[in-house]
Amino acid sequence: MKRLLLILGHTATILCCMLVLVIAVLWVRGHLLISDFLAYHSSEAAQQRHTEISLQSLDGAISFRWLTAPSPQNLILSNGSLIQTQRDPVAGLYYFTFQYPPDAISYRSLWNRLGFALAWPVPASRSFGVVAIPDWLLLVVCSLFPLLRLGAIIRRWQRRRRGLCTACGYDLRSSPNQCPECGAVPEGVAT
């Protein structure tokens, strides 16, 4: 059980470090380009409706957007460009990258300036919403676990170097085979 927890801890640390790297790249890239991952689905029912789910990286934030509406004759992308279609676009996954327009974001409050956004305008024929989380917050949250693990590794290394118990920090000079405080056996001691 202890070994399984150790493996899970190492795996979570590696995944968090990779996520921090990806978020940092998206943060820098998001100030130059808008990246949009779009999933498009159209219903076959009599009331033709389409659903778009989008994950965007722009201006230092990652936003999740969803839209359900009557199927359009033209598909309007989140950057404002128009795709002329005779029928619904093919359902599937799309990736768009386009130049960042200088007036794309308007900061109305400190909340928006920090990178947060939340929108739910819901007319009768549409279901729409946007949730945006700033990249800096995602970096802080994803960095916590690896930094805590690094702190624990450094603390154990310093305790071992000073001749202390790695589990509780008790001085092991008088009893080097086992810690009298917590009962832990130091590494490298034959049992």
N, C-alpha and C positions, 0 to 999 in steps of 0.2 A: 504494500500500500504506500509506503514511504517513497519507494522508487517510482511508482506511478505518479505521485504528486510532484516529484522532482522533474520527471519528464514533461508533465503538463506545464510546470512553471517555466522550464526552458523553452518549450514550444510557444507559450503565450508571450514570453519576452521577445523571442525572435519575430513573431507576428506583429507585435506592437512596434518594434524597431522598423520593420518594413513599412508599416502603415505610416509611421512618422516620416519616413523618407518620401513616400508617395504624396502625402499631404504637403510636405515642404515644396516638392516639385510643382504640384498643382497651385500652390500659393503664389510662387514666383511666376509661373506661366499664366495664371489667372489675371495678372495685371497687364498682360500683353494681348492675350487671346482668350476667347470664350470657347470652352469645350462643352459640348452638349451630347450626352448619351440619351437617345430617345427610343422608347419602346412604343410602337403604334399597333393598335388592334381595332378592327372594325367588326361590328356585329352583323349577323346575317338576318336578323329579325326584320319584320316589316317596317318598324320604326328605325331606320338606318341611323346608328349612333357610332361614334368612334371614341376610343380611349387613348390618351397619350400619357405616358409616365416618363418624366425626364429627370436626369441628374446632371446638374450644371456646375461648372467651376468658373466663377467670374469675380473679379474685383476683390479678391481676398476672402471669398466665402464659397461654401458648397451648398447649393440649393437643391431641394427635392420639390418637383412640381408635378401636379396631376391635373388632368382635364378630361371630362366626359361631356360630350356635346353632340348635337346632330351632325351627321357626316357632311363635311364641306365639299364644294366643288373644287376649291383650292385649299391647299394645306399651307397654313401660315406658321413658319418656324418661330422659335423664341427670339431670334435676332431680327424679326420683322420681314425677312425675305419670303417670297411667295413662290410656291411650286404649283404650276397650272396642271390640273389633272382632269380628265374626263370622268373618271370614277375614283373611288377611294384609293389612296396609295396602298401598296402591298403591305400587309401586316408583317412586322418584323422589328429588328433592332437596327438603329441608325446611329451613326457618329458624325457630328458636324464640328468643324473648327472654323471660326471666322474672326476677323479683326475686331478689336474692342472699340466700339464707338465712344468718343469722349464724353457724350452726354447720356450714356446708358443708365447710370445710377444717379439718383437724386437723393441726397441725404437730408431727410426732414427732421431727424432727431438724433440725439446721442446714441440711442438704441440702434438706429440704422448705421450710424458712423462706426460703431463697434463691429458691424458685420451681421447683426441679427435682422431677420425679416420674417414676418408672418402675415399671410393674406388669405382671406376666405370670402371673396365676393361671390355670392351664389345667386345668380338670376334663376328664373324658373326652368329654363331649358339647359342650363349648364351646371356642372359640378366642378369647381376649380379650387385649387389651393396651392400655396407656396410656403415652404419652410426653409429658411436659410440659416446656416450655422457658420460662424466665422472660422477660418482656417486656424487662427491662433488658439482658439478654444480647443479645437480638435487636437492640435499639437500638444497642448498642455495635458489634456486628458490621456492621450496615448503615450506620452512620455513618463507619466507617473509610475507605472508598473516597472518599466526597465530601470528607472532611477532608484526606486525602492529596492529592487533586486541588487543593483550595483552597490548600494549602501550596505546591504546585508553581507555581501561578499567581502567588501573592504573591512567591515567590522569583524568578521570571522578571521580574516587574514591577520589583522592587527592583534587579535586576542591570541591566536596560535603563535605568533612571533614573540609575544611577551610572556608566554608560558601560562596563559589563562585558559579556562574552559571555554570552548567555542560556543557552547549553548547558553551559559549564564554569566560568564565573565569571572568566575571564582578563581582565585590563585591556586594553581596546581603544583607548586614547588614542593609542598609537603606530601602530597599524594599524587604522583604522576600517572598512576595506572587507572584511576577512576575519580571523578569529581565527587567530593563528599556532599556538595550542596544539591546537585540535581541527579547524580548517578550516571551521567554520561561518560562513556569511555572515549578518550582522545583517539584521534586517527593515528594509526601506526603502532598502537599498543596491542600486543598479542593477548587474546582473552583465553 
